[in-house]
Amino acid sequence: MNLRAVILIVSLATVFAKKFCSYNEVLNVHKRGTYDFAVQLLDRVSQDTDAHFVFSPISTWIQLITLARGARGSTQKEILKITRYHRNRCYQRKYRQIINRMYKELKYVTKRSNVIAINHLLDIKQSFVNETLKNKDTKILMLNFKEVEEATDKVNEVVQANMDGIIKDLIDEEDFEYTIFVMADTAYFKSDWLWPFNPAYTSRQTFYSEIGNAIGEVEMMKSVGYYKLTDVPFIQAKVLEIPFKPHMLSMLVFLPKKGSIRDIYYKMKEIRLSTISSLLKRVGPRLITVKIPRIKISTAEKNIPELVYDMGVKRIFYPDLANLTGITNSKIHVSSMSQAVDVEITEMGARAIIAEYLTSKGASDVEFVANRPFAFLIVDWKTEIILFAGIYSNPSIY
């Protein structure tokens, strides 16, 4: 009788584990966790950058879960709580499949590289190295941190090579002072619109502040086509979806109807990305005149430790509190986390004949004109991961 009971319990546990660790189940958990982390972090980046930036929240999320694999005790608990990353090994394997598959599918439009530089004097555990390198585009460099110039050049060489020369000189020599562990993440994004803007309709126009004052000029792109546009009451903003050529990617443009652009990501904590998706599907595509500026923003954010500290990840930054014994038995802590992102958005797109067709319809009854501060997300709908996000508030001619 007792034996049967034990067998039943084990059987149920196995079934539960398989259900929890199915690809779709892990994806659903992953969607919620990465979204909550992203909007919290973006809200802090907005305040830290004077509300004009581009940032990749998924890159910082990946940095932290990389550390979580080497963290133990309360240090690990802090990271898992903020990232909602699960200890279950089957979950972790499925998560890697999700991330690696996403980057493989998007390799022609986005590229990412995570470089971990470690003082060569540390006895790094091979188990940590093996586990970390299972993530694509992650490299571990064992360097002589006393040779500051050489170490700096080595990291920057790897970054430049991985980023096709688009991002350079991410790390400064001062980043290696009094440190033994450095993490540097880089990413860029370039893609074609599904329905490209016709450059013939681009014109120089005035860009306004939130209170209606002229603050500069931009090269305003124009397209008349079938787009999805909806009101999102929770964040008091209009949201436009502009699809990219890879069908699973879209840029969501948020134009506040009320309140400051600085508060947009704070308000987004109250909703889900799936909510916005449902509202867009409900209204469906309609003929809309869209006007948005050409965008070229580069942001180098080196204040990430303070930002994630505010979110609750604290112990990893203190020599006496950090427990990273899954990486090495030596006493180490994280002294630097940085990220550099470059996003460029222009009229360039698919065939000219498509552009001419979409822009030859004349005017429409509905207009979406982003001639004042707006926020944007670049989203992979398959995973609901926010690849890049930002706020455009400082106009420039590009």
N, C-alpha and C positions, 0 to 999 in steps of 0.2 A: 504493500500500500504506500509506504513512504517512498519507495523507489520510483513508483509510478508518478508520484507527485513531483519528485525532483526532475524526472525526465520531462514532464509537462512544462515545468517552469523554464528549463533550459530551452525547450522547443519554442516556447513563446518568445523568449529573449532573442533567439536567433531570428525569428520572423520579424520581430520589431526592428532589430539591427539592420536587416536587409531592406525593410521598408524605409527606414530613416536614411539609409545610405544609397537609395536609388538616385540616379542622376537628376531626375526632376525634383525630388524632395530636397536634395542638397542645393539645387539651383534656386528653389523658392526661399530657402533660409538665407542663401547668399544674397539674393536680391534685397531683402529687407535690411540685412546687416550692412551691406556696402552703401546703400542709400542713406541710412541714418548717419553713418560715419561721414559720408561725403558732405551732406548739408551742414552738419555741425562744423566740420573743418572749413568749408567754404565761407561760412558766416564769420569765422575768425580771420580768415585770409582777407576778406573784404574790409574788415576794420584795420588790418595791419598794412594794407596796400593803398589806402585812400580810395578804395572802390574803383580801381582800374587795374585789371589783372587778368591773367589766364593761369589756370592751375589744373593739375591732374590728381584728383583725390584718390583714385584707384592706385596710383603709384605709391603714395604715402601709406595707404592701407597695406600694400604688398610689403613695403619696408617693415612695417610693424609686425606683421605675421611672420616675417623672416626672423625677426628678433624673438618672437614668441616661441619659436622652435628651440631656441637656445636658452630661453628663460626658464626659471623654476620658481616654485612657491608663489608668494604674493606678487612678485615682479611679473610673472606670467599671467596671473589672475587679472591684474590691471589691464594688460594688453588685450586679453581675451574678452573682457567685459566691454571695452570700447569698440573693438573690431567685430565682436560677436562671432569670432572664429572658434570652431569647435575642436576639442581635444581628440575626438574620435578619429582614428587613423584612416578608416574607410572614408569618412567625410573629407579628410584632408586630401586623399588621393583623387576623389571626385572633384574637389575644388580645383586642383591642379589641372585636371582635364578640362574644366570649364574655362579657366584663364588661358591655358595654352592653346586650346582650340579657338578661342576668340581672337587672340593675337595672330594665329596662323591665318584665319579667315580675313583679317584686316591688315595683313602685312604690306599691302600695296598702298595703304593710306595713312597708317600710323606706325610709329616705331618707338620702342621704349628700351631703356637699358638701366639696369640697377647694378652699380659697382660698389662692392664692399672692400674697403682697404683696411688691412689689419697689420699691426706691427709684427714683423717677422720673428721677433723674439718670443712671441706667445706660442704656447703649445696648443694649437687649435685641434679640437676633436674631429676626427674624420667623419664621424656620424653626422655632425652639423654640416660639414662641407658637402657630403653626399646628398643630404636632404635638401639643402639650399639650391644646389645646382640642378635639381629636378625642375625648377622654375626656369622657363625660357628667358633668355636675355639677361640672366643674372651672372655676374662674374665676381670671383673673390681674388683679391690681389694681396700677396704677402710682401710687404715692403719694409725697407729700412727707414723708419720715421725720423731717424737722426739726420739722414740725407734729405732734408726738407725739399730742396729744389727738385731733386731727382724724383722723389715720391710724387710731388705735385704734377710734374710733367708726365709721369707714367699714367696717373689717373686721367688727366686731361686728354692724353693720346688715345686711351681706350674709349673715352666718352666721344671724342671727335670721330673716331673710326666707326663706332656703333651708330652714331647719329648722321652718318654720311656727310660730315663736315658742317652741318647746319648749326650745331651747338658746340661752342668752343670755350675753353678756359673757365670751366665751371668751378673748379677748386682753386683756392688761393693758398699760398704758402702758410698763411696764418692758421688755416684750417688744421694743419698738422702740429701746431704748437701745443705742448702739454696734452697730447692725445695719443691713443693707441688703437682707436677704432673709429672709422669714418664711413658713413653711408652716403652715396650720391646717386640720385635718380634723375634721369633725363628722358624727355619724350618730345615728339613733335607730331604734327598732324597736317596733312595736305590731302585734299580730296576734291573730286569733281561733284558738282550738283547733279542730281538726277535730271533736273530741268534747268539748264544753265541760264544765267543772265546774259543778255546781249550787250557787249561793251559799247555799242553805238548809242545806247540809252543812258549810259553813265554820265553824270554831270556834277559839277562842283556846287554844293549847296551848304547852307548854314546849319550848324549844329547848335542846339540850345541846351541850357542848363535845366534843372528840374523846375526852376521858378520862371522859366521862359526867357532868360537873357541869352543873347547870342554870345557864344564862347569860342567859336572857331568855325572852320570849314572842313568838309569831308568830300571824298569822291563817292557820291551816292549812286549805288547800283539800282536798277529798276527792272522788274519783271512783271508781266501780267500773265497769270496762269492759275491753275487749279491747286489751291493750297488749303490746308486745314487751319482754321483760326477759331479760338474759343476764349471765353471769359472764364477765369478761375477765381471764384469769389473768395476762397480761403486766403489767397495771397493778393487779392485786389489788383489783378494784372490781366492783360490780354496775352495769350500765348499763341505764337505762330509756329507751325512745324514746316521746316524746309528740308526735304529729304535729300540725302546724298546718293551718289551713284551706287555704292554698295547698298542694296535695298534694306539692310538691317540697321543702317545708320541714319540719324536725323539730327539736325540742329534745331533746338527749341529756343525761340527768342521771346524773352519776357519783357513786356513794356508796362510798367506800373501805371495804373489808373489813379492811384492815390498813394501817398506816402513816399518815403525815400527809397532809392535804389539800394542803399546800404542795408535795408532791412529785408530784402527779398529772400535771401537764403535762410534767415531766421524764421520767416513766415513759412517757408517750405518744410520746416520740421513737422508741421501739423498735417501734412498730406503725404501721399505716396506718389511715386512716379506712375504707378498703374492708374491712379486717379486722373492724372493729366491725360494719359493715353486713352482712357475711357471717354473723357470729355471730347477729345479730338475725334475719336471714332464716331461719337454720337452726332456731331455736326457734319462730319464728312467733308470732302473737298468741295470748294466753290471758287468761282472766278474772283480773284483778288489782285489788286495792284500792290505789289510789295516793293518797298524802298528801304534798303539797309546800306550802311557804309561798307566800303572795302575795309577789311580788318587785318591788321598785322600787329600782333602783341607778343612781346617776349617778356617773360617774368622769371627772375632768379630769386627764389624764396629761400633764405637761409635761416629764417626764424622758426622753422618747423618745431624744434624742441619746445619752445615756449607755447606754441599753438596747441600741440597735443598734450602738453602739461596741463593746460587749462581744461582739457577734455577729460583728464583723469589718469593719463599715463605719466607717472612721476618717478617711480623708483629707478627706472633705467638710467636716469641722469645723475644719480647720486652715488659716489664711490662706495659709501658705507651701506647703501640700501640695495643697490642693483645685484640681483642674483642671476647671473648669466653663465652658470656652471655647465649648461648644456653646450656652450661654445668652448669654454676653457676653464680649467680649475684656477687659473690666475684671477686676481681681483680686477675686473674691468667694468666699465660703464660706458654709456653712449655719450659722446661729447659733441657730436655734430651730425645733423641731418639736413640735407639741402635738396632742392629740386629746381631744374631749369626747364621751362616749357616755351615752345615757339608755335604759335598758331597763325596761319595765313589764310584768309578767305577773300577770294576775288571772283570776277565773273567767269573765269575759265571753267569750261565744262565739256560736255559731250559734243556731238556734232553741231556745226553751225546751223544746219537746216532745222534742227529741233529748236534751237534758240530763236530763230526767225519765226518759226511757227507759233511758239508760245508768246512772243512779244509783238505779234502783229494783230492782236485782237483789239487793240485800242484800249480805252479806259474800261474800268469795271465799277460797279456800284459800291464796292467795299475796298477800302485802302488800309494798309498797315505801313506806317511811316516811322522808322526808327531814327528820328532826328533829334533825339534827346537820350539821356542815359538809359541803357538797357542791359539786361543780364542774358546770358546764353548758356545752354548745356549742349554738349555733343554726346549723344546717347546711343549705345548699342541696344536696340530693342530686344534682341534675342536673350540677352542676359540682364537687361535693365541696368547695366553698369554705366555710370557717368564717366566717360573717358576723359573729357576736358570740360572745364566750365570757366566762366569769368564774368566780368562786368566791363562794359565799354562806356567810359564817361569823359575821357580826355580826347577830344577830336584831333585828328592829324590827317594830312594829305598823303595818301599812299596810292 
